[in-house]
């Protein structure tokens, strides 16, 4: 992790955070791997993060790195517009100061774990090639951290294996009756798994539950 931080600082980062992304209604602080984020508003340091920080929220949807300057998101593949768009409230951005460029690298390659690396600094200037190289390096570093046991593949609020399987079958159009037959369980148990998954993901109906399970990396189809 020290090596990764040193590498990030070579790109001009004065602020660095490595963290997992939380599931709904779950705190993020237990998922933080490293945070070195000077708060330029009061000569201190951020000691934690809010789950709803706009940078973390956008990392859930983005599959490629994105850049934030002056409160505007640039090169964000999650919306596909190709135009800068304003980001929501973020302590990370506010603490780094208006002169800082913020670069966020989402990590979605450690299923079902999701994480991100966020750096900031007034001197960060990355070409498209450098950003791609940085993405590759960060993913490889997180995979290494997982292999060495520094990253736990699970997160508080993760679905159980059976809940995931029921949702995967739901996502491909199987009915409760068909799922019950395939898994050799009762339809009542199928509905119980769907209800439990819905509550964990703060979803309002079956379709919403499937969408949220995909968004939070709980299932893959």
Z-matrix of the N, CA and C atoms (Angstrom, degrees):
N
C 1 1.444
C 2 1.532 1 111.14
N 3 1.326 2 116.23 1 -35.78
C 4 1.469 3 119.49 2 175.58
C 5 1.523 4 110.89 3 -62.30
N 6 1.323 5 115.76 4 -41.11
C 7 1.457 6 120.23 5 179.04
C 8 1.522 7 111.04 6 -63.61
N 9 1.314 8 117.26 7 -40.93
C 10 1.456 9 121.14 8 178.50
C 11 1.520 10 110.74 9 -63.26
N 12 1.328 11 116.67 10 -44.35
C 13 1.467 12 118.74 11 179.75
C 14 1.523 13 111.21 12 -64.21
N 15 1.314 14 117.29 13 -40.97
C 16 1.472 15 119.36 14 178.33
C 17 1.527 16 110.57 15 -61.81
N 18 1.341 17 116.00 16 -39.48
C 19 1.458 18 119.67 17 178.43
C 20 1.530 19 111.11 18 -63.45
N 21 1.313 20 116.75 19 -41.64
C 22 1.457 21 120.75 20 179.56
C 23 1.532 22 111.37 21 -64.74
N 24 1.311 23 115.97 22 -36.97
C 25 1.465 24 119.17 23 -179.80
C 26 1.531 25 111.66 24 -70.21
N 27 1.314 26 116.96 25 -22.37
C 28 1.458 27 119.65 26 175.61
C 29 1.530 28 111.94 27 -66.03
N 30 1.320 29 116.60 28 -21.21
C 31 1.463 30 120.91 29 177.22
C 32 1.532 31 111.77 30 -85.99
N 33 1.314 32 117.15 31 2.97
C 34 1.461 33 120.76 32 179.76
C 35 1.510 34 114.33 33 99.80
N 36 1.335 35 117.80 34 11.32
C 37 1.465 36 120.69 35 -178.81
C 38 1.521 37 111.34 36 -73.08
N 39 1.318 38 116.38 37 125.98
C 40 1.464 39 122.18 38 170.87
C 41 1.528 40 110.34 39 -102.16
N 42 1.329 41 116.37 40 -13.32
C 43 1.464 42 123.63 41 179.83
C 44 1.525 43 108.06 42 -129.26
N 45 1.336 44 116.65 43 135.32
C 46 1.465 45 121.12 44 -178.31
C 47 1.527 46 109.90 45 -141.68
N 48 1.330 47 116.04 46 133.91
C 49 1.465 48 119.98 47 170.84
C 50 1.523 49 108.65 48 -140.76
N 51 1.333 50 115.31 49 134.83
C 52 1.464 51 123.38 50 174.87
C 53 1.523 52 106.48 51 -120.28
N 54 1.319 53 117.51 52 123.97
C 55 1.451 54 118.55 53 -174.89
C 56 1.518 55 111.90 54 -154.60
N 57 1.320 56 115.02 55 155.92
C 58 1.453 57 120.55 56 167.18
C 59 1.516 58 109.18 57 -80.22
N 60 1.318 59 116.57 58 162.01
C 61 1.461 60 122.29 59 176.90
C 62 1.523 61 108.67 60 -101.98
N 63 1.323 62 117.31 61 128.78
C 64 1.467 63 119.70 62 -173.46
C 65 1.521 64 112.71 63 -79.81
N 66 1.314 65 115.19 64 157.74
C 67 1.449 66 122.54 65 170.93
C 68 1.527 67 109.08 66 -81.90
N 69 1.346 68 118.45 67 167.16
C 70 1.469 69 120.47 68 -175.70
C 71 1.527 70 113.43 69 -53.97
N 72 1.336 71 114.38 70 138.96
C 73 1.463 72 122.07 71 177.22
C 74 1.523 73 113.61 72 61.01
N 75 1.315 74 116.55 73 22.41
C 76 1.462 75 120.54 74 178.17
C 77 1.521 76 109.49 75 -117.18
N 78 1.332 77 117.87 76 141.44
C 79 1.467 78 120.11 77 179.34
C 80 1.512 79 111.64 78 -70.86
N 81 1.315 80 115.53 79 151.82
C 82 1.458 81 120.35 80 -179.34
C 83 1.526 82 111.85 81 -94.03
N 84 1.332 83 117.59 82 -21.88
C 85 1.467 84 119.84 83 -170.81
C 86 1.531 85 113.60 84 -57.84
N 87 1.338 86 117.64 85 -33.35
C 88 1.463 87 119.63 86 179.14
C 89 1.525 88 112.17 87 -71.69
N 90 1.318 89 116.52 88 -13.69
C 91 1.462 90 120.65 89 -179.08
C 92 1.525 91 112.61 90 -97.29
N 93 1.326 92 117.10 91 -5.53
C 94 1.466 93 120.37 92 -178.27
C 95 1.528 94 109.62 93 -70.99
N 96 1.310 95 115.66 94 125.77
C 97 1.463 96 121.51 95 178.01
C 98 1.521 97 111.23 96 -91.11
N 99 1.303 98 116.20 97 -37.52
C 100 1.469 99 120.93 98 177.70
C 101 1.513 100 108.77 99 -160.01
N 102 1.333 101 116.45 100 137.69
C 103 1.454 102 120.58 101 175.08
C 104 1.521 103 108.84 102 -139.80
N 105 1.296 104 115.09 103 119.79
C 106 1.465 105 122.45 104 174.59
C 107 1.520 106 105.81 105 -132.55
N 108 1.315 107 115.19 106 85.69
C 109 1.466 108 121.11 107 -168.59
C 110 1.532 109 109.94 108 -131.67
N 111 1.332 110 116.89 109 87.29
C 112 1.472 111 119.73 110 178.64
C 113 1.530 112 111.41 111 -57.30
N 114 1.312 113 115.61 112 132.24
C 115 1.465 114 121.06 113 177.42
C 116 1.521 115 108.07 114 -93.71
N 117 1.301 116 116.32 115 100.58
C 118 1.461 117 121.22 116 -174.56
C 119 1.520 118 112.62 117 -70.98
N 120 1.317 119 117.56 118 -5.06
C 121 1.465 120 120.28 119 178.68
C 122 1.524 121 111.80 120 -80.17
N 123 1.344 122 116.99 121 -23.53
C 124 1.469 123 117.72 122 -174.82
C 125 1.529 124 113.29 123 -145.77
N 126 1.328 125 116.93 124 21.60
C 127 1.465 126 121.51 125 178.90
C 128 1.521 127 113.30 126 58.78
N 129 1.335 128 116.36 127 28.82
C 130 1.465 129 120.01 128 178.40
C 131 1.517 130 110.82 129 -121.38
N 132 1.327 131 115.47 130 -157.76
C 133 1.465 132 122.17 131 179.33
C 134 1.519 133 109.09 132 -132.61
N 135 1.326 134 116.46 133 143.08
C 136 1.456 135 119.27 134 169.16
C 137 1.520 136 108.13 135 -69.03
N 138 1.319 137 116.40 136 130.24
C 139 1.463 138 120.99 137 -178.85
C 140 1.520 139 111.80 138 -103.25
N 141 1.317 140 116.78 139 -9.01
C 142 1.453 141 120.76 140 -178.80
C 143 1.513 142 110.41 141 -159.75
N 144 1.323 143 115.75 142 179.05
C 145 1.455 144 122.34 143 -179.00
C 146 1.519 145 109.56 144 -131.31
N 147 1.321 146 115.36 145 156.03
C 148 1.456 147 121.31 146 172.17
C 149 1.525 148 108.78 147 -94.69
N 150 1.329 149 116.36 148 138.86
C 151 1.465 150 120.03 149 -179.07
C 152 1.524 151 111.87 150 -58.38
N 153 1.332 152 115.96 151 -31.98
C 154 1.450 153 119.86 152 -176.79
C 155 1.515 154 114.66 153 -90.37
N 156 1.337 155 117.76 154 11.26
C 157 1.462 156 119.49 155 177.46
C 158 1.526 157 109.56 156 -54.85
N 159 1.331 158 116.51 157 132.52
C 160 1.467 159 120.42 158 -173.02
C 161 1.523 160 113.00 159 -60.68
N 162 1.328 161 118.36 160 -30.69
C 163 1.459 162 120.34 161 179.18
C 164 1.529 163 109.82 162 -67.18
N 165 1.323 164 117.09 163 -43.42
C 166 1.464 165 120.56 164 178.93
C 167 1.526 166 110.99 165 -66.65
N 168 1.324 167 116.60 166 -40.91
C 169 1.460 168 120.73 167 179.83
C 170 1.522 169 110.98 168 -61.90
N 171 1.313 170 116.94 169 -41.28
C 172 1.465 171 119.94 170 -179.96
C 173 1.531 172 110.77 171 -69.43
N 174 1.323 173 116.43 172 -31.52
C 175 1.470 174 119.37 173 178.04
C 176 1.527 175 111.58 174 -63.86
N 177 1.325 176 117.97 175 -28.09
C 178 1.454 177 120.80 176 177.26
C 179 1.523 178 111.38 177 -62.88
N 180 1.335 179 116.41 178 -37.28
C 181 1.465 180 120.48 179 -176.45
C 182 1.518 181 112.87 180 -90.22
N 183 1.332 182 117.34 181 -29.45
C 184 1.467 183 120.86 182 -174.90
C 185 1.519 184 111.15 183 -79.42
N 186 1.306 185 116.53 184 143.43
C 187 1.455 186 121.46 185 175.30
C 188 1.523 187 111.90 186 -110.08
N 189 1.303 188 117.36 187 -7.26
C 190 1.459 189 122.65 188 176.58
C 191 1.526 190 108.20 189 -128.31
N 192 1.318 191 115.94 190 164.55
C 193 1.463 192 120.14 191 179.43
C 194 1.524 193 110.30 192 -65.49
N 195 1.314 194 115.57 193 155.66
C 196 1.458 195 120.30 194 175.35
C 197 1.521 196 109.37 195 -141.25
N 198 1.322 197 114.77 196 157.14
C 199 1.459 198 122.54 197 -175.46
C 200 1.523 199 109.12 198 -115.75
N 201 1.329 200 115.98 199 140.62
C 202 1.464 201 121.15 200 177.96
C 203 1.526 202 108.37 201 -123.32
N 204 1.311 203 115.41 202 124.84
C 205 1.463 204 121.35 203 175.05
C 206 1.519 205 108.91 204 -134.39
N 207 1.322 206 116.11 205 130.52
C 208 1.458 207 120.04 206 178.78
C 209 1.514 208 113.71 207 57.37
N 210 1.324 209 116.57 208 33.20
C 211 1.460 210 120.89 209 179.68
C 212 1.507 211 114.46 210 78.64
N 213 1.339 212 118.35 211 5.09
C 214 1.460 213 122.30 212 179.68
C 215 1.518 214 110.47 213 -110.55
N 216 1.335 215 116.22 214 135.64
C 217 1.455 216 121.75 215 178.01
C 218 1.523 217 108.71 216 -87.28
N 219 1.329 218 115.43 217 129.22
C 220 1.460 219 122.18 218 -178.95
C 221 1.528 220 108.30 219 -118.13
N 222 1.333 221 117.01 220 142.02
C 223 1.474 222 121.90 221 177.26
C 224 1.519 223 111.71 222 57.73
N 225 1.313 224 116.55 223 50.23
C 226 1.462 225 121.01 224 -178.21
C 227 1.522 226 108.77 225 -102.35
N 228 1.337 227 117.81 226 110.75
C 229 1.459 228 121.37 227 -178.44
C 230 1.522 229 113.30 228 -73.61
N 231 1.342 230 117.78 229 -13.17
C 232 1.453 231 119.18 230 -174.65
C 233 1.517 232 111.85 231 -69.56
N 234 1.337 233 118.03 232 -23.62
C 235 1.456 234 119.91 233 -179.67
C 236 1.519 235 112.04 234 -110.11
N 237 1.316 236 117.54 235 -21.24
C 238 1.441 237 120.90 236 172.25
C 239 1.519 238 115.72 237 69.99
N 240 1.329 239 118.49 238 14.76
C 241 1.457 240 119.72 239 -177.58
C 242 1.514 241 112.20 240 -85.69
N 243 1.351 242 116.66 241 -25.25
C 244 1.452 243 119.80 242 -176.85
C 245 1.519 244 112.66 243 75.83
N 246 1.334 245 117.54 244 1.85
C 247 1.461 246 122.02 245 -179.48
C 248 1.522 247 109.41 246 -112.35
N 249 1.338 248 117.61 247 145.35
C 250 1.466 249 119.32 248 176.27
C 251 1.527 250 110.34 249 -59.87
N 252 1.323 251 117.02 250 143.23
C 253 1.456 252 121.11 251 176.47
C 254 1.513 253 108.59 252 -139.52
N 255 1.310 254 115.35 253 148.72
C 256 1.460 255 120.39 254 -173.30
C 257 1.518 256 110.79 255 -76.21
N 258 1.323 257 114.73 256 137.66
C 259 1.453 258 121.13 257 178.59
C 260 1.522 259 109.59 258 -92.88
N 261 1.328 260 115.82 259 157.89
C 262 1.455 261 120.90 260 -178.05
C 263 1.525 262 112.15 261 -80.00
N 264 1.324 263 116.46 262 -169.74
C 265 1.469 264 121.60 263 -177.55
C 266 1.519 265 112.14 264 -59.86
N 267 1.339 266 115.52 265 134.10
C 268 1.464 267 120.05 266 -178.46
C 269 1.515 268 110.13 267 -149.67
N 270 1.334 269 115.14 268 119.28
C 271 1.460 270 119.99 269 174.51
C 272 1.527 271 110.79 270 -65.59
N 273 1.320 272 116.55 271 -34.19
C 274 1.460 273 119.58 272 179.09
C 275 1.527 274 110.64 273 -59.31
N 276 1.320 275 116.71 274 -48.32
C 277 1.463 276 120.69 275 -179.19
C 278 1.524 277 111.09 276 -66.18
N 279 1.327 278 116.24 277 -45.94
C 280 1.469 279 119.95 278 -178.05
C 281 1.520 280 111.35 279 -62.00
N 282 1.332 281 117.05 280 -41.67
C 283 1.464 282 120.65 281 -177.76
C 284 1.522 283 112.12 282 -69.76
N 285 1.344 284 117.11 283 -30.22
C 286 1.465 285 120.59 284 -178.58
C 287 1.516 286 112.72 285 -75.84
N 288 1.330 287 117.59 286 -18.05
C 289 1.460 288 120.65 287 177.01
C 290 1.520 289 112.71 288 94.42
N 291 1.314 290 115.73 289 154.57
C 292 1.461 291 121.44 290 -174.59
C 293 1.525 292 112.97 291 -67.75
N 294 1.339 293 117.73 292 -20.21
C 295 1.464 294 120.07 293 -178.02
C 296 1.526 295 112.47 294 -85.16
N 297 1.320 296 117.04 295 -8.12
C 298 1.464 297 120.28 296 -173.84
C 299 1.525 298 112.22 297 -83.29
N 300 1.318 299 115.26 298 144.74
C 301 1.465 300 122.51 299 166.05
C 302 1.521 301 107.17 300 -95.65
N 303 1.323 302 116.26 301 130.86
C 304 1.461 303 121.82 302 -179.78
C 305 1.525 304 108.57 303 -108.47
N 306 1.325 305 116.82 304 131.00
C 307 1.463 306 122.16 305 176.85
C 308 1.527 307 107.57 306 -121.91
N 309 1.332 308 116.12 307 126.18
C 310 1.464 309 121.42 308 179.17
C 311 1.518 310 109.50 309 -115.89
N 312 1.324 311 116.27 310 132.86
C 313 1.465 312 122.50 311 179.58
C 314 1.529 313 108.24 312 -119.08
N 315 1.337 314 118.10 313 102.59
C 316 1.469 315 120.47 314 177.37
C 317 1.528 316 110.79 315 -69.25
N 318 1.333 317 116.19 316 146.11
C 319 1.463 318 122.30 317 177.76
C 320 1.521 319 107.82 318 -120.34
N 321 1.340 320 116.69 319 109.95
C 322 1.465 321 121.58 320 -179.49
C 323 1.523 322 111.39 321 -124.72
N 324 1.319 323 116.56 322 23.70
C 325 1.464 324 120.65 323 -174.31
C 326 1.531 325 113.46 324 -103.23
N 327 1.328 326 117.21 325 5.47
C 328 1.468 327 120.60 326 -176.42
C 329 1.522 328 110.68 327 -117.13
N 330 1.300 329 117.03 328 45.79
C 331 1.464 330 124.66 329 -174.41
C 332 1.530 331 111.79 330 -43.32
N 333 1.372 332 117.90 331 130.96
C 334 1.455 333 127.60 332 1.99
C 335 1.528 334 114.13 333 -90.72
N 336 1.326 335 117.94 334 4.52
C 337 1.465 336 120.51 335 179.08
C 338 1.524 337 110.06 336 -66.87
N 339 1.322 338 115.97 337 141.00
C 340 1.460 339 122.56 338 173.22
C 341 1.519 340 108.40 339 -129.00
N 342 1.313 341 116.78 340 139.59
C 343 1.452 342 119.90 341 -179.62
C 344 1.514 343 111.11 342 -148.67
N 345 1.298 344 115.31 343 -174.09
C 346 1.460 345 119.76 344 175.74
C 347 1.521 346 109.65 345 -159.95
N 348 1.305 347 114.04 346 157.48
C 349 1.458 348 122.74 347 171.22
C 350 1.519 349 106.61 348 -119.28
N 351 1.316 350 116.30 349 129.08
C 352 1.464 351 120.56 350 179.73
C 353 1.520 352 107.91 351 -125.40
N 354 1.319 353 115.06 352 130.52
C 355 1.463 354 120.27 353 176.27
C 356 1.516 355 108.86 354 -127.06
N 357 1.317 356 115.63 355 158.02
C 358 1.464 357 120.18 356 177.73
C 359 1.518 358 109.24 357 -150.73
N 360 1.314 359 115.41 358 155.23
C 361 1.458 360 120.76 359 177.65
C 362 1.519 361 110.34 360 172.05
N 363 1.310 362 117.72 361 149.98
C 364 1.468 363 120.49 362 -178.29
C 365 1.522 364 113.34 363 -71.37
N 366 1.326 365 117.74 364 -17.22
C 367 1.468 366 120.00 365 -175.38
C 368 1.529 367 113.09 366 -106.48
N 369 1.338 368 117.65 367 8.43
C 370 1.468 369 119.70 368 -178.72
C 371 1.524 370 109.99 369 -73.18
N 372 1.309 371 116.06 370 122.81
C 373 1.469 372 123.24 371 175.51
C 374 1.523 373 107.11 372 -141.04
N 375 1.328 374 117.12 373 108.22
C 376 1.456 375 121.47 374 -176.60
C 377 1.524 376 110.53 375 -117.23
N 378 1.317 377 115.95 376 131.83
C 379 1.454 378 119.83 377 171.55
C 380 1.523 379 108.92 378 -76.14
N 381 1.332 380 116.63 379 168.51
C 382 1.462 381 120.46 380 178.99
C 383 1.528 382 110.90 381 -59.84
N 384 1.321 383 116.84 382 -39.52
C 385 1.463 384 121.45 383 179.57
C 386 1.528 385 110.30 384 -66.40
N 387 1.326 386 116.86 385 -41.99
C 388 1.464 387 120.47 386 179.55
C 389 1.525 388 110.96 387 -64.82
N 390 1.318 389 117.33 388 -37.48
C 391 1.457 390 120.35 389 178.37
C 392 1.526 391 111.02 390 -66.04
N 393 1.326 392 116.88 391 -41.45
C 394 1.461 393 119.64 392 177.31
C 395 1.518 394 111.27 393 -62.73
N 396 1.322 395 116.01 394 -41.53
C 397 1.465 396 120.18 395 178.67
C 398 1.527 397 110.17 396 -64.82
N 399 1.334 398 116.51 397 -39.69
C 400 1.458 399 120.58 398 179.32
C 401 1.524 400 110.80 399 -65.49
N 402 1.327 401 117.54 400 -41.03
C 403 1.462 402 121.05 401 176.89
C 404 1.533 403 110.35 402 -57.81
N 405 1.318 404 115.67 403 -48.87
C 406 1.465 405 120.80 404 -178.85
C 407 1.527 406 110.51 405 -60.27
N 408 1.312 407 116.36 406 -44.03
C 409 1.469 408 121.40 407 -178.69
C 410 1.526 409 110.59 408 -63.65
N 411 1.339 410 116.68 409 -42.87
C 412 1.463 411 120.52 410 -177.64
C 413 1.527 412 111.39 411 -67.37
N 414 1.336 413 117.17 412 -41.40
C 415 1.464 414 120.17 413 177.58
C 416 1.524 415 110.10 414 -62.84
N 417 1.337 416 116.48 415 -44.19
C 418 1.466 417 120.35 416 179.26
C 419 1.524 418 110.59 417 -62.24
N 420 1.336 419 117.02 418 -38.86
C 421 1.461 420 120.94 419 179.59
C 422 1.522 421 110.87 420 -65.78
N 423 1.332 422 117.67 421 -42.24
C 424 1.462 423 120.59 422 178.89
C 425 1.525 424 110.82 423 -65.77
N 426 1.332 425 116.96 424 -38.39
C 427 1.460 426 119.47 425 177.18
C 428 1.525 427 110.40 426 -62.42
N 429 1.336 428 115.96 427 -39.20
C 430 1.466 429 119.98 428 178.12
C 431 1.526 430 110.89 429 -65.82
N 432 1.319 431 116.86 430 -39.51
C 433 1.460 432 120.87 431 178.06
C 434 1.532 433 110.59 432 -64.21
N 435 1.329 434 115.93 433 -35.23
C 436 1.466 435 119.15 434 177.74
C 437 1.530 436 111.00 435 -68.24
N 438 1.337 437 116.67 436 -42.79
C 439 1.458 438 121.21 437 -179.73
C 440 1.525 439 111.06 438 -61.77
N 441 1.316 440 116.38 439 -37.83
C 442 1.462 441 121.10 440 -178.15
C 443 1.527 442 112.67 441 -83.09
N 444 1.345 443 117.17 442 -0.58
C 445 1.449 444 120.67 443 176.81
C 446 1.517 445 114.86 444 86.00
N 447 1.334 446 117.08 445 5.30
C 448 1.473 447 119.29 446 179.42
C 449 1.519 448 111.41 447 -74.15
N 450 1.334 449 115.85 448 -27.50
C 451 1.455 450 121.27 449 176.48
C 452 1.515 451 108.31 450 -111.99
N 453 1.309 452 115.74 451 124.92
C 454 1.453 453 121.28 452 174.66
C 455 1.527 454 107.61 453 -85.26
N 456 1.330 455 117.05 454 130.65
C 457 1.462 456 119.98 455 -177.58
C 458 1.511 457 114.18 456 -63.46
N 459 1.322 458 117.45 457 -19.50
C 460 1.453 459 120.41 458 -178.88
C 461 1.522 460 112.20 459 -96.80
N 462 1.326 461 114.64 460 162.07
C 463 1.464 462 121.55 461 175.15
C 464 1.519 463 108.71 462 -134.28
N 465 1.317 464 117.92 463 151.19
C 466 1.466 465 119.48 464 175.07
C 467 1.523 466 110.92 465 -54.35
N 468 1.337 467 116.46 466 129.37
C 469 1.459 468 120.60 467 179.90
C 470 1.503 469 114.65 468 94.39
N 471 1.349 470 118.09 469 -0.68
C 472 1.462 471 120.09 470 178.34
C 473 1.527 472 111.25 471 -57.31
N 474 1.331 473 115.53 472 147.75
C 475 1.456 474 120.27 473 174.87
C 476 1.523 475 110.12 474 -71.06
N 477 1.320 476 115.80 475 153.23
C 478 1.461 477 120.07 476 174.55
C 479 1.526 478 108.82 477 -74.27
N 480 1.322 479 116.40 478 165.56
C 481 1.464 480 120.52 479 179.35
C 482 1.521 481 111.00 480 -60.15
N 483 1.325 482 117.78 481 -39.90
C 484 1.456 483 120.62 482 -179.02
C 485 1.535 484 110.40 483 -70.28
N 486 1.311 485 117.62 484 -39.06
C 487 1.469 486 120.06 485 176.76
C 488 1.535 487 110.86 486 -62.35
N 489 1.332 488 116.36 487 -40.03
C 490 1.464 489 119.70 488 177.53
C 491 1.520 490 111.15 489 -63.76
N 492 1.322 491 115.99 490 -43.62
C 493 1.470 492 119.31 491 -177.71
C 494 1.524 493 111.08 492 -63.70
N 495 1.326 494 116.62 493 -41.67
C 496 1.462 495 120.32 494 177.82
C 497 1.524 496 110.55 495 -61.77
N 498 1.325 497 117.22 496 -41.93
C 499 1.468 498 120.18 497 179.69
C 500 1.523 499 111.63 498 -69.12
N 501 1.316 500 117.49 499 -37.70
C 502 1.467 501 120.01 500 177.86
C 503 1.527 502 110.64 501 -61.15
N 504 1.314 503 116.17 502 -41.80
C 505 1.466 504 119.86 503 178.85
C 506 1.533 505 110.65 504 -70.24
N 507 1.320 506 116.89 505 -36.61
C 508 1.465 507 120.52 506 175.85
C 509 1.517 508 110.47 507 -62.43
N 510 1.329 509 116.01 508 -40.18
C 511 1.466 510 121.33 509 -176.93
C 512 1.525 511 112.22 510 -63.96
N 513 1.335 512 117.71 511 -26.79
C 514 1.468 513 119.72 512 180.00
C 515 1.525 514 111.56 513 -98.75
N 516 1.343 515 115.98 514 13.87
C 517 1.455 516 120.34 515 170.40
C 518 1.509 517 116.83 516 95.70
N 519 1.322 518 118.56 517 8.21
C 520 1.456 519 120.35 518 179.01
C 521 1.532 520 110.35 519 -73.03
N 522 1.329 521 116.04 520 140.91
C 523 1.458 522 121.11 521 176.47
C 524 1.526 523 109.74 522 -82.78
N 525 1.331 524 115.24 523 167.52
C 526 1.469 525 119.40 524 178.76
C 527 1.522 526 110.57 525 -59.70
N 528 1.328 527 116.59 526 -37.75
C 529 1.467 528 120.31 527 179.28
C 530 1.526 529 111.12 528 -64.62
N 531 1.326 530 115.64 529 -43.75
C 532 1.464 531 120.03 530 179.99
C 533 1.525 532 111.41 531 -66.50
N 534 1.343 533 116.41 532 -39.89
C 535 1.466 534 120.43 533 178.87
C 536 1.526 535 110.25 534 -64.37
N 537 1.338 536 115.81 535 -42.41
C 538 1.464 537 120.16 536 179.20
C 539 1.519 538 110.97 537 -59.18
N 540 1.324 539 115.93 538 -42.13
C 541 1.464 540 119.80 539 -179.61
C 542 1.516 541 111.41 540 -68.29
N 543 1.345 542 117.25 541 -42.38
C 544 1.460 543 121.15 542 -178.96
C 545 1.527 544 111.88 543 -64.83
N 546 1.326 545 116.06 544 -40.12
C 547 1.467 546 120.41 545 -175.64
C 548 1.529 547 112.69 546 -94.64
N 549 1.328 548 115.33 547 -2.66
C 550 1.465 549 121.22 548 179.30
C 551 1.524 550 111.33 549 58.07
N 552 1.327 551 114.48 550 49.21
C 553 1.463 552 122.16 551 175.78
C 554 1.525 553 107.28 552 -133.67
N 555 1.321 554 116.96 553 171.80
C 556 1.462 555 120.10 554 179.63
C 557 1.523 556 111.03 555 -81.43
N 558 1.325 557 117.24 556 158.79
C 559 1.462 558 120.84 557 175.40
C 560 1.534 559 110.49 558 -62.02
N 561 1.314 560 115.60 559 -33.92
C 562 1.465 561 119.40 560 178.33
C 563 1.520 562 110.54 561 -61.34
N 564 1.335 563 116.40 562 -40.04
C 565 1.468 564 120.17 563 177.99
C 566 1.521 565 110.86 564 -67.58
N 567 1.334 566 116.90 565 -38.06
C 568 1.465 567 120.36 566 176.26
C 569 1.528 568 110.02 567 -58.25
N 570 1.319 569 116.87 568 -48.30
C 571 1.465 570 120.75 569 -179.47
C 572 1.530 571 111.21 570 -64.16
N 573 1.343 572 115.99 571 -34.49
C 574 1.470 573 119.18 572 177.99
C 575 1.526 574 110.69 573 -64.69
N 576 1.336 575 116.74 574 -41.80
C 577 1.466 576 120.39 575 178.26
C 578 1.530 577 110.60 576 -63.95
N 579 1.318 578 116.57 577 -41.31
C 580 1.461 579 120.23 578 178.77
C 581 1.534 580 110.72 579 -63.94
N 582 1.320 581 116.99 580 -40.73
C 583 1.455 582 120.92 581 179.70
C 584 1.525 583 110.90 582 -66.31
N 585 1.322 584 117.20 583 -42.87
C 586 1.461 585 120.49 584 178.60
C 587 1.529 586 111.22 585 -62.48
N 588 1.324 587 116.06 586 -43.04
C 589 1.460 588 120.38 587 178.92
C 590 1.514 589 111.01 588 -64.08
N 591 1.323 590 116.29 589 -40.14
C 592 1.465 591 120.97 590 178.98
C 593 1.519 592 111.46 591 -61.28
N 594 1.322 593 116.89 592 -41.97
C 595 1.458 594 120.96 593 -180.00
C 596 1.529 595 111.29 594 -67.83
N 597 1.326 596 116.64 595 -41.41
C 598 1.463 597 119.84 596 179.69
C 599 1.528 598 111.78 597 -63.93
N 600 1.333 599 116.17 598 -35.82
C 601 1.464 600 120.66 599 -175.95
C 602 1.522 601 112.85 600 -96.05
N 603 1.340 602 116.37 601 3.89
C 604 1.467 603 121.23 602 178.84
C 605 1.529 604 110.50 603 56.12
N 606 1.326 605 115.76 604 44.18
C 607 1.465 606 121.41 605 -177.95
C 608 1.523 607 110.17 606 -101.47
N 609 1.346 608 115.90 607 153.81
C 610 1.467 609 120.82 608 -173.64
C 611 1.522 610 113.74 609 -96.44
N 612 1.339 611 117.83 610 -18.32
C 613 1.458 612 120.32 611 179.24
C 614 1.530 613 108.83 612 -158.24
N 615 1.329 614 116.44 613 -179.48
C 616 1.458 615 120.30 614 -174.96
C 617 1.528 616 111.87 615 -63.31
N 618 1.324 617 116.71 616 -44.04
C 619 1.466 618 120.02 617 179.78
C 620 1.515 619 111.15 618 -62.59
N 621 1.331 620 116.02 619 -43.86
C 622 1.462 621 120.84 620 179.14
C 623 1.527 622 110.46 621 -62.81
N 624 1.321 623 116.70 622 -36.62
C 625 1.468 624 120.76 623 178.74
C 626 1.520 625 110.86 624 -62.26
N 627 1.333 626 117.08 625 -43.71
C 628 1.462 627 120.96 626 178.36
C 629 1.522 628 110.52 627 -62.84
N 630 1.331 629 116.33 628 -44.26
C 631 1.470 630 120.48 629 -179.88
C 632 1.527 631 110.84 630 -60.94
N 633 1.316 632 116.60 631 -45.39
C 634 1.464 633 120.15 632 -179.14
C 635 1.532 634 111.57 633 -68.02
N 636 1.324 635 116.35 634 -35.68
C 637 1.464 636 119.35 635 177.12
C 638 1.523 637 110.91 636 -62.88
N 639 1.309 638 116.69 637 -38.43
C 640 1.464 639 120.68 638 175.85
C 641 1.521 640 110.76 639 -67.57
N 642 1.322 641 116.90 640 -44.05
C 643 1.466 642 121.41 641 -176.81
C 644 1.520 643 111.88 642 -63.66
N 645 1.333 644 115.90 643 -36.98
C 646 1.459 645 119.71 644 -178.48
C 647 1.524 646 112.82 645 -94.59
N 648 1.330 647 117.18 646 14.39
C 649 1.457 648 120.59 647 174.02
C 650 1.513 649 115.05 648 69.65
N 651 1.336 650 117.41 649 19.88
C 652 1.462 651 119.60 650 -177.84
C 653 1.517 652 112.32 651 -80.83
N 654 1.338 653 116.43 652 -28.06
C 655 1.455 654 120.37 653 176.75
C 656 1.519 655 109.27 654 -134.85
N 657 1.313 656 115.98 655 162.50
C 658 1.464 657 121.66 656 174.82
C 659 1.517 658 107.83 657 -138.63
N 660 1.331 659 116.46 658 139.53
C 661 1.471 660 120.03 659 179.71
C 662 1.514 661 108.87 660 -130.61
